[in-house]
Amino acid sequence: MVDTRTRGSEAEAPANGATAQRAGGDEQATRRSFVRIGGVAALLGAVVFFVSGLLHPSHSDPNDLPAAFAEYVKSPDWVGVHLAQLAGVVLIAVALVALEATFEAGRAAAWARIGSAGAIASTAIYAANQGVDGIANHAADHRWASAASGAARDRAFEAAFAVRQIEVALTSVFTLSLGCTLCVFALAMLFSRRYPAWLGATGILGGLATVAIGLEQASGGFSPLSLNLFMVVGPVDLAWVCITGVLMWRLAPRLAGAGPRQTDLGGSS
C-alpha cells in the first residue's frame, strides 16, 4: 500500500505541474491581451474625447446663462456630443484599468491598484455628469426656450439654473477625482522600472493641475480661470494618456516572461 501511494503521488506531480504551467500560460496570454486592449483604448479614448470637445457648442460665455442656454437649445447634436464625450472617458478608464496589469509587484502595483479604483469611480461620476449635462440640461433649456413670457418663463429659467448647478457640482467632483487618479498612476510609474521617470513626473504635474481646476470649479463654477486652465491642462493630460497607451502596446509582448525586475522601459538597468 505504501509503495502504491508513493508511485501514485510521483505520477500526479508532473501532471499537476503541467496543469499549473498551462494555467500560468493562459493567465499571461490574458494579461497580454488585456494590456493591448488598454493601449488601443487609450488612443481611441483620447481622440474621441478631443474631437467631441471640439464639437461642443462653446461660443457663448458659460456664465451668461440666457445666452448659453439659447446656444445649447440651437445645437442639434447636443446629446450626441455628450454621449461621445462619455464614450471617450469610458475608453480612457479601460486603458487606466489595464495599465494596472503592466506594473511589477510591490509599491508600483499597489499604487496602480488604487488608481484603478479611482478610474472606475471617476467614470461613474462622469456618467452621472453627462446624464445631467447632456440630457437633463438639454431638456430644461428647451422647456425654458419654449415657455411663455412672464412668470412661467422665469420659473423655467430657475429650473434650468438648478440643473446647471448640479452639472457644475458633478463636473468639479469628476475633475478632482480624475486629477487624483492621474497622480496615483503617475506615482506608480515613478516606483516602476517599466516606465520612464519623466512620464511619471509629467503625470503628477498634470494630475495636480487637474485637481486645481476641480477646486476652482467647486468654488467659482465655470470661471474664466478654470476654463483657461482646462485649455492648457486638458491637452497635456490627453497627450499623457496617448503616450502611456503606446508604451502599454510596446510592453504587452514582453509581459509573458517578465519577472519582477524585468521588462524595463524606463531606461534604468
C-alpha positions in Angstrom: 0.0 0.0 0.0 2.8 2.4 0.8 4.6 1.7 -2.4 1.3 2.2 -4.4 0.6 5.5 -2.8 4.1 6.7 -3.3 4.1 5.8 -7.0 0.7 7.5 -7.3 2.0 10.7 -5.8 5.0 10.6 -8.1 2.8 10.2 -11.1 0.5 13.1 -10.0 3.3 15.6 -9.5 4.2 16.0 -13.2 0.5 16.3 -14.1 -0.1 18.9 -11.5 3.0 20.8 -12.7 1.8 20.7 -16.3 -1.7 21.9 -15.3 -0.1 24.8 -13.3 2.1 25.7 -16.3 -0.9 25.8 -18.6 -2.8 27.9 -16.2 0.1 30.3 -15.9 0.4 30.5 -19.7 -3.3 31.2 -20.0 -3.0 34.0 -17.4 -0.1 35.6 -19.2 -1.9 35.4 -22.5 -4.9 37.1 -20.9 -2.7 39.7 -19.3 -1.0 40.4 -22.6 -4.3 40.8 -24.5 -5.8 43.0 -21.7 -2.8 45.4 -21.9 -3.1 45.6 -25.7 -6.8 46.4 -25.4 -5.8 49.1 -22.9 -3.2 50.6 -25.2 -5.7 50.8 -28.1 -8.4 52.2 -25.7 -6.1 54.9 -24.6 -5.5 56.2 -28.1 -9.1 55.9 -29.2 -10.4 57.4 -26.0 -8.2 60.4 -26.2 -9.1 61.0 -29.9 -12.9 60.6 -29.3 -12.9 62.9 -26.2 -10.8 65.6 -28.0 -12.9 65.6 -31.2 -16.2 65.6 -29.3 -14.9 68.5 -27.2 -14.3 70.5 -30.4 -17.9 69.8 -31.5 -19.3 71.0 -28.2 -21.1 74.4 -28.6 -18.9 76.9 -26.7 -19.3 80.3 -28.4 -21.3 81.9 -25.6 -19.9 82.7 -22.2 -21.0 79.8 -19.9 -21.7 82.3 -17.1 -24.1 84.3 -19.3 -26.8 81.7 -18.8 -29.5 83.1 -21.1 -27.0 83.3 -24.0 -25.6 79.9 -23.1 -29.0 78.2 -22.8 -30.1 79.7 -26.1 -26.9 78.3 -27.8 -27.5 74.8 -26.3 -31.1 74.8 -27.5 -30.0 75.5 -31.1 -27.5 72.6 -31.1 -28.9 69.6 -32.9 -26.0 67.4 -31.8 -26.1 68.3 -28.1 -27.0 64.8 -26.8 -24.7 63.0 -29.3 -21.7 65.2 -28.4 -22.1 64.5 -24.7 -22.5 60.7 -25.3 -19.4 60.8 -27.4 -17.5 62.5 -24.6 -18.7 59.8 -22.2 -17.5 57.2 -24.6 -14.1 58.8 -24.7 -13.8 58.8 -20.9 -15.0 55.2 -20.7 -12.3 54.2 -23.1 -9.7 56.1 -21.1 -10.9 54.4 -18.0 -10.5 51.0 -19.7 -6.9 52.0 -20.5 -6.1 53.0 -17.0 -7.6 49.8 -15.5 -5.5 47.8 -18.0 -2.4 49.9 -17.1 -2.5 48.3 -13.6 -1.6 45.0 -15.2 1.7 46.3 -16.5 3.3 47.1 -13.2 5.7 44.8 -11.3 4.8 43.5 -7.9 5.4 45.8 -4.9 4.8 49.5 -4.4 4.2 50.2 -8.1 1.4 47.5 -8.4 -0.1 48.6 -5.1 -0.4 52.3 -6.2 -1.7 51.2 -9.6 -4.5 49.1 -7.9 -5.6 52.2 -6.0 -5.5 54.1 -9.3 -7.8 51.5 -10.9 -10.4 52.1 -8.2 -10.1 55.9 -8.9 -10.6 55.3 -12.7 -13.8 53.4 -12.1 -15.1 55.9 -9.6 -14.3 58.8 -11.9 -16.1 57.1 -14.8 -19.2 56.6 -12.7 -19.2 60.3 -11.7 -18.7 61.4 -15.3 -21.6 59.2 -16.4 -23.8 61.0 -13.9 -22.4 64.3 -15.1 -23.2 63.6 -18.7 -26.6 62.4 -17.9 -27.3 65.8 -16.2 -25.5 67.9 -18.8 -26.2 66.1 -22.0 -29.8 65.1 -21.3 -31.4 66.8 -18.3 -29.8 70.2 -19.1 -30.9 70.0 -22.7 -34.5 69.2 -21.7 -34.6 72.0 -19.1 -33.2 74.5 -21.6 -35.7 73.6 -24.3 -38.5 74.0 -21.7 -37.2 77.5 -20.8 -36.9 78.5 -24.5 -40.5 77.3 -25.3 -42.1 78.8 -22.2 -44.3 81.8 -22.5 -43.1 85.1 -21.2 -43.7 86.2 -17.6 -43.8 84.0 -14.5 -43.8 80.8 -16.4 -40.6 81.6 -18.3 -39.0 82.8 -15.0 -39.8 79.5 -13.3 -38.5 77.6 -16.3 -35.3 79.6 -16.2 -34.8 78.9 -12.4 -35.3 75.2 -13.1 -32.7 75.2 -15.8 -30.4 77.2 -13.5 -30.8 74.5 -10.8 -29.9 71.7 -13.3 -26.9 73.8 -14.3 -25.7 73.9 -10.7 -25.9 70.1 -10.4 -23.8 69.9 -13.6 -21.2 72.3 -12.1 -21.1 70.2 -8.9 -20.6 66.9 -10.8 -18.1 68.4 -13.1 -16.0 69.7 -10.2 -16.1 66.3 -8.4 -15.2 64.4 -11.5 -12.3 66.7 -12.2 -11.0 66.3 -8.7 -11.4 62.5 -8.9 -9.7 62.3 -12.2 -6.8 64.5 -11.1 -6.2 62.4 -8.1 -6.4 59.2 -10.2 -3.8 60.5 -12.6 -1.5 61.4 -9.7 -1.7 57.9 -8.3 -0.9 56.2 -11.6 1.9 58.6 -12.2 3.3 57.8 -8.7 3.1 54.1 -9.6 5.2 54.9 -12.7 7.8 56.5 -10.6 8.1 53.4 -8.4 8.2 51.2 -11.5 11.2 50.2 -13.7 8.9 49.7 -16.7 8.1 53.4 -17.5 10.3 56.4 -17.9 10.6 58.7 -14.9 9.7 61.8 -17.0 6.3 60.2 -17.8 5.6 59.7 -14.2 6.6 63.3 -13.3 4.5 64.7 -16.2 1.5 62.7 -15.0 1.9 64.1 -11.4 2.1 67.7 -12.7 -0.9 67.2 -15.0 -2.8 65.5 -12.2 -2.2 68.2 -9.7 -3.2 70.9 -12.3 -6.4 68.9 -12.9 -7.1 68.9 -9.2 -6.5 72.7 -9.2 -9.1 73.0 -11.9 -11.6 71.0 -9.9 -11.1 73.1 -6.9 -11.7 76.3 -8.9 -14.8 74.8 -10.4 -16.1 73.9 -7.0 -15.6 77.4 -5.7 -16.3 79.5 -8.8 -18.1 77.3 -11.3 -17.1 77.6 -14.9 -15.0 80.7 -14.2 -12.6 82.1 -16.8 -9.7 80.8 -14.7 -11.0 77.2 -14.7 -11.7 77.4 -18.5 -8.3 78.8 -19.3 -6.5 76.2 -17.2 -8.5 73.4 -18.8 -7.5 74.7 -22.3 -3.8 74.1 -21.3 -4.0 71.1 -18.9 -6.6 69.1 -20.9 -4.3 68.5 -23.9 -1.4 67.7 -21.6 -3.4 65.0 -19.9 -4.6 63.6 -23.2 -1.1 63.5 -24.5 0.0 61.7 -21.3 -2.8 59.1 -21.9 -1.7 58.6 -25.6 2.0 58.2 -24.7 1.1 55.7 -22.0 -1.1 53.8 -24.4 1.8 53.5 -26.9 4.1 52.2 -24.1 1.5 49.7 -23.0 1.3 48.3 -26.5 5.0 48.0 -26.7 5.2 46.4 -23.3 2.5 43.8 -23.8 4.6 41.2 -25.7 7.3 41.3 -23.0 5.0 40.7 -20.1 4.7 36.9 -20.7 8.1 36.1 -19.3 8.7 39.2 -17.3 10.0 38.8 -13.8 9.7 41.3 -11.0 12.7 43.3 -12.3 12.4 42.6 -16.0 10.7 44.4 -18.9 12.3 47.8 -18.3 11.1 50.7 -20.5 12.4 53.4 -18.2 16.0 53.3 -19.2 17.3 52.0 -15.9 19.4 48.9 -15.6 
